[in-house]
Amino acid sequence: MTVAVKGTDSPSAVGQTGKMNAFDQSEKSTPMYSNQVNLVGLARTELEDVLARFGTPQKQLRMRTAQIWQWIYYWGVGDFAAMTNLANDYRAHLKEHFVVAIPEVLSRQISNDGTRKYLIKVGSGHEVETVYIPDENRGTLCISSQVGCTLSCSFCHTGTQPMVRNLTVAEIVGQVLLARNDLDDWPERGHAKKEERRISNIVLMGMGEPLFNFENVRDAMRIVMDSGGISISRRRITLSTAGVVPQIARTAQEIGCMLAVSFHATTNELRDELVPINRRWNLAALLAALREYPRLSNSERITFEYVMLAGINDSDEEARRLVQLISGIPAKVNLIPFNEWPRSPYQRSSDDRIRSFADIIHKAGYAAPIRTPRGDDILAACGQLKSATQRLGVLRKAEAGQSAPLLQ
């Protein structure tokens, strides 16, 4: 059985190859339903425990755990019948008690630049978006951590959507699995491991604030990093936070991934407006936490993300103040041209203004790459993600002449 991606004119890459990478893409994407347990999202120890609870002999537990883990996360197989190194009766036993379920892909849009945006349905019928961004030497998957967002950043489309709930470990890991399915990014059984994978990097920069869902994000990334499965290096995973100060050190200690900070302003007055979490943890508190970051080094720099808003935060004075604030922190500054969205209150800074801003940072000794907008024709660029049902609601209000609030 293969699962075609809905909302496209052609079957997914998985369907074209005919491989048995058949995860259950139904609403059965919560950890437990009916009398079956979803194995996606369980840590190795949890997988071993649940196999024992449902009758796997103690002397076989470690071996069976390793085999099933490899089938799901290395080979991308969710059909127990295709797990051919397991005995037939054991496969039937697994099918009776367990399922390998991931979120359902409701639609897939492909940008002119090759960016893919997936609208996916998670438990209870909620929707989130996941984006794949191909580049010459890497492919980056941008995944979501929450349904909606609590932050209400005024320049961010996602921030106009109410917070609903945290995503589960299964729903976070499931985004990686469904994207690898669609991209045919699993190794072919019986052949050597693929040296070049289409998904080589992961960024937690989709919908939601990852550090407000810390435990689930941490556990999901541990599954993604596990060398017996997906095996993406911690240094190829970047977590972006708006500044949840109490969890910053834990990110280094318990996940070990790279850190990015949505900075966007150099005064508390402006940052309170652009990134309202600053009212709780201001610039002084945030910068103090970053200076004490356990993994801070020249080889593992902190990335400061700075969206360029015309006439708001893009002056030479702001650039010089930014350099002063981050002085002494091994860092780079990603300058992000503002990606406009329907009814957005801001405009993108001009190319000349962005280059002038970048030049000041460069001369101070910091890298300041200017991000090339990707997928903005399908609202898949940075700050543009929003589930379809929420987006339609805003547009309907606009068409009816009603005001749609930009801030929570």
C-alpha positions in Angstrom: 0.0 0.0 0.0 1.2 3.5 -0.8 -0.3 6.8 0.3 -0.7 9.6 -2.2 -0.4 13.1 -1.0 -3.8 14.9 -1.2 -4.2 18.2 -2.9 -1.6 17.6 -5.7 -1.9 16.8 -9.3 0.5 13.8 -9.2 1.2 11.1 -6.7 3.9 11.5 -4.1 7.4 10.3 -4.8 6.7 7.3 -2.6 3.8 6.3 -4.7 6.0 6.6 -7.9 8.6 4.2 -6.5 6.3 1.6 -5.1 8.3 1.2 -1.9 6.6 0.0 1.2 7.1 3.3 3.1 3.4 3.2 4.1 2.8 5.1 7.3 -0.8 5.4 8.4 -1.8 9.0 7.4 -5.2 9.1 9.1 -6.6 10.9 12.1 -5.1 8.2 14.2 -2.1 10.4 14.9 -2.5 10.7 18.6 -0.3 8.5 20.9 -3.1 6.0 21.6 -6.5 5.3 20.0 -8.9 2.4 20.2 -6.8 -0.5 21.6 -3.7 0.3 19.6 -0.6 2.2 20.5 1.1 4.5 18.0 4.8 3.6 18.0 5.9 6.9 16.4 7.2 9.3 19.0 8.2 6.8 21.6 11.7 6.9 22.9 13.7 3.7 22.7 13.1 2.9 26.4 9.4 3.6 25.9 9.2 1.4 22.8 10.9 -1.4 24.7 8.5 -1.0 27.7 5.4 -1.0 25.5 6.6 -4.1 23.6 7.1 -5.9 26.9 3.7 -4.8 28.2 2.1 -6.4 25.1 3.8 -9.7 25.4 7.2 -9.6 23.7 9.5 -12.0 25.6 12.0 -10.4 27.9 15.0 -12.1 26.2 13.9 -10.7 22.8 13.1 -7.1 23.9 16.4 -5.4 23.0 16.6 -7.1 19.6 12.9 -6.4 18.7 13.2 -2.8 19.8 16.2 -2.3 17.6 14.6 -4.0 14.6 11.3 -2.1 14.8 13.2 1.2 15.4 15.2 0.6 12.3 12.2 -0.2 10.2 10.4 2.9 11.2 13.2 5.5 11.4 15.9 4.1 9.1 13.9 2.4 6.3 10.8 4.5 6.6 8.4 1.5 6.8 5.2 1.7 8.7 3.6 -1.6 7.5 4.3 -4.4 9.9 3.8 -6.9 7.1 6.8 -5.5 5.3 9.1 -5.9 8.3 10.6 -9.0 6.8 13.2 -9.9 9.5 10.3 -10.5 12.0 8.5 -13.8 12.2 5.0 -13.9 10.6 3.2 -14.5 13.9 5.0 -11.6 15.6 4.1 -9.3 12.7 0.5 -10.3 13.1 0.8 -9.6 16.8 2.3 -6.1 16.2 -0.6 -5.3 13.7 -3.1 -6.3 16.4 -1.8 -4.1 19.1 0.2 -1.2 17.4 0.2 1.3 14.6 2.8 3.5 12.9 0.8 6.7 12.4 1.8 10.1 11.3 -0.1 13.4 10.6 -2.2 13.4 7.4 -1.1 15.6 4.5 -4.1 17.7 3.5 -2.3 19.6 0.7 1.1 20.2 -0.8 2.1 23.3 -2.6 5.3 23.7 -4.6 6.8 27.1 -5.1 8.5 28.4 -8.2 11.8 28.0 -6.4 11.1 24.4 -5.4 10.0 25.1 -1.8 7.3 22.7 -0.7 4.7 23.6 1.9 2.6 20.9 3.5 -0.7 21.6 5.3 -1.1 18.7 7.7 -3.8 17.6 10.0 -2.8 16.5 13.5 -4.9 15.1 16.4 -8.4 16.5 17.0 -8.6 17.9 13.5 -6.2 20.8 14.0 -3.8 22.0 11.2 -0.2 23.1 11.0 2.2 23.8 8.2 5.6 22.3 7.5 8.0 23.6 4.8 10.8 21.9 2.9 13.4 24.3 1.4 15.9 22.9 -1.2 19.3 24.4 -1.7 22.3 23.4 -3.8 24.2 21.7 -1.0 21.5 20.9 1.5 17.8 20.6 2.1 16.1 22.1 5.1 12.9 21.1 6.8 11.1 23.8 8.8 8.9 22.1 11.3 6.2 23.4 13.7 6.0 22.8 17.4 2.6 24.2 18.3 -0.9 24.7 16.8 -1.0 28.4 16.6 1.3 30.6 18.7 1.3 32.5 22.0 3.8 35.1 21.0 1.7 37.5 18.9 4.8 39.0 17.2 3.3 41.9 15.2 5.2 41.2 12.0 4.5 37.4 11.9 1.5 35.9 10.2 1.6 32.9 12.5 1.3 35.2 15.4 -2.1 36.3 14.3 -3.4 32.8 14.9 -4.6 31.9 18.4 -2.7 29.4 20.4 -4.5 26.1 20.5 -2.1 23.5 22.0 1.3 22.0 21.9 2.2 19.3 19.4 3.0 15.9 20.7 6.3 14.1 20.2 4.6 11.9 17.5 3.3 15.0 15.7 6.7 16.7 15.7 8.6 13.6 14.5 5.7 12.8 12.1 6.5 16.0 10.2 10.0 14.6 9.4 8.6 11.2 8.4 5.9 12.6 6.1 8.3 14.9 4.3 10.9 12.1 3.8 8.0 10.0 2.4 7.0 12.7 -0.1 10.6 13.4 -1.1 11.4 9.7 -1.5 14.2 10.3 1.0 14.5 6.8 2.4 17.3 4.4 1.6 16.4 1.6 -0.7 16.5 -1.7 1.1 19.3 -4.0 -0.2 21.4 -1.0 -1.4 24.1 1.1 0.3 23.0 3.9 2.5 22.3 7.2 0.6 25.2 9.6 1.2 23.2 12.6 0.1 19.8 13.0 1.7 17.3 15.5 0.5 16.5 16.5 4.1 19.9 17.2 5.7 19.0 20.0 8.1 16.1 20.8 10.4 15.0 24.1 11.8 12.4 24.5 14.5 11.2 27.8 13.0 7.6 26.8 12.0 4.4 27.5 13.9 4.8 28.1 17.6 7.5 28.8 20.2 9.6 25.6 20.6 10.7 26.5 24.2 7.1 26.7 25.3 6.8 23.0 24.3 10.3 22.1 25.5 9.9 18.5 26.7 8.1 17.3 23.5 10.5 19.2 21.2 13.5 17.7 23.1 12.2 14.2 23.0 11.3 14.5 19.3 14.8 15.8 18.4 16.4 13.0 20.3 14.5 10.6 18.1 15.6 12.5 15.0 19.3 12.5 16.1 19.3 8.8 17.0 22.1 7.2 15.0 20.1 4.0 14.4 17.4 5.8 12.5 17.0 9.3 11.0 20.4 10.2 12.3 20.5 14.0 11.7 23.4 15.5 13.6 22.7 17.9 16.4 24.7 20.6 14.6 22.3 20.3 11.7 19.3 21.1 13.9 18.6 24.7 14.8 16.0 25.8 17.4 14.7 29.3 17.1 13.3 31.0 20.2 11.9 34.5 20.7 13.6 34.5 24.1 12.1 32.1 26.6 15.0 32.8 29.0 14.5 30.0 31.6 14.7 27.3 28.9 17.7 28.6 26.9 20.4 26.8 28.9 18.3 23.6 28.9 18.4 23.7 25.1 22.2 23.3 25.1 22.2 20.7 27.9 19.3 18.5 26.9 19.1 18.8 23.1 22.5 20.2 22.1 21.3 21.7 18.9 22.2 25.1 17.4 20.4 28.1 18.8 18.8 31.0 16.9 17.1 34.0 18.6 14.4 36.1 17.0 15.8 39.4 18.0 14.4 42.1 15.6 15.0 45.2 17.8 17.7 46.9 19.8 15.6 48.8 22.4 13.1 47.4 24.9 10.5 49.9 23.7 10.5 48.6 20.1 11.0 45.0 21.0 8.0 45.1 23.4 6.0 46.0 20.3 7.5 43.6 17.8 8.2 40.7 20.1 5.8 41.0 23.1 7.6 38.3 25.1 10.2 41.0 25.7 7.8 42.4 28.3 8.4 39.3 30.3 12.1 38.7 29.6 13.7 41.9 28.4 16.9 42.5 26.4 19.1 42.5 29.4 17.8 39.2 30.7 17.9 37.6 27.2 21.5 38.7 26.5 22.6 37.6 29.9 21.3 34.1 29.3 22.9 34.1 25.8 26.3 35.1 27.3 26.1 32.1 29.7 24.9 29.7 27.0 26.7 26.4 27.8 27.7 25.5 24.2 28.7 29.0 23.2 31.9 29.0 21.1 33.3 30.3 17.8 32.4 26.9 16.2 28.8 27.0 17.7 27.8 30.6 17.4 24.4 31.9 18.2 22.4 33.2 15.3 20.5 36.4 15.8 17.6 36.7 13.4 16.6 40.2 12.4 13.6 40.9 10.2 14.1 44.1 8.2 11.0 46.4 8.5 11.1 49.6 6.5 11.3 52.6 8.7 10.9 50.6 11.9 14.1 48.8 12.8 16.4 49.2 9.8 18.4 52.4 10.4 22.2 52.7 10.7 21.7 53.7 14.3 19.9 50.4 15.0 22.7 48.4 13.3 25.3 50.1 15.4 23.3 49.5 18.6 22.9 45.8 17.6 26.6 45.4 17.3 27.1 46.9 20.8 24.5 44.7 22.3 26.0 41.4 21.0 29.6 42.5 21.5 31.6 39.5 22.9 29.1 36.9 21.9 30.2 34.5 19.2 27.4 35.1 16.8 26.2 35.8 13.3 23.3 38.0 12.3 20.8 36.7 9.8 19.0 39.6 8.1 15.6 38.6 6.9 13.8 40.8 4.4 10.2 41.0 5.7 7.9 38.6 3.9 4.6 40.3 3.5 1.3 38.6 4.0 -2.4 39.7 3.6 -3.2 42.8 5.8 0.3 42.9 7.2 1.1 46.3 8.9 4.7 46.5 7.7 6.7 46.7 4.5 10.0 45.2 3.5 13.1 47.4 3.8 14.7 48.3 0.5 17.6 46.3 -0.8 19.9 49.4 -0.4 18.8 49.8 3.2 19.4 46.1 4.0 22.9 46.2 2.4 23.8 49.3 4.4 22.7 47.7 7.6 24.6 44.5 6.8 27.8 46.5 6.0 27.8 48.0 9.5 27.6 44.6 11.0 30.3 43.2 8.7 32.7 45.9 9.6 32.2 45.1 13.3 33.5 41.6 12.6 30.2 39.7 12.4 28.8 37.7 9.5 25.5 39.2 8.4 24.1 37.1 5.5 20.9 38.4 3.9 18.4 35.6 3.6 17.0 35.1 0.2 13.2 34.8 0.5 12.0 31.3 -0.3 8.5 30.1 -1.1 6.9 33.5 -0.6 4.6 32.9 -3.6 2.9 30.2 -1.6 3.1 32.0 1.8 5.8 29.5 2.9 8.5 32.0 3.7 9.7 33.0 7.2 6.8 34.5 9.2 4.1 33.5 6.7 2.9 30.2 8.0 -0.6 29.9 9.2 -3.1 27.0 9.0 -5.6 27.2 6.1 -8.7 27.4 8.2 -7.4 30.3 10.2 -6.3 32.1 7.0 -9.6 31.7 5.4 -11.4 33.0 8.5 -9.3 36.2 8.3 -10.0 36.7 4.6 -13.7 36.1 5.0 -13.8 38.8 7.7 -11.9 41.2 5.4 -14.3 40.5 2.5 -17.2 41.2 4.9 -15.7 44.5 5.9 -15.0 43.4 9.4 -11.7 44.1 11.1 -9.4 41.2 11.7 -7.1 41.8 14.7 -3.4 41.6 14.0 -2.5 41.2 17.6 -3.7 38.8 20.3 
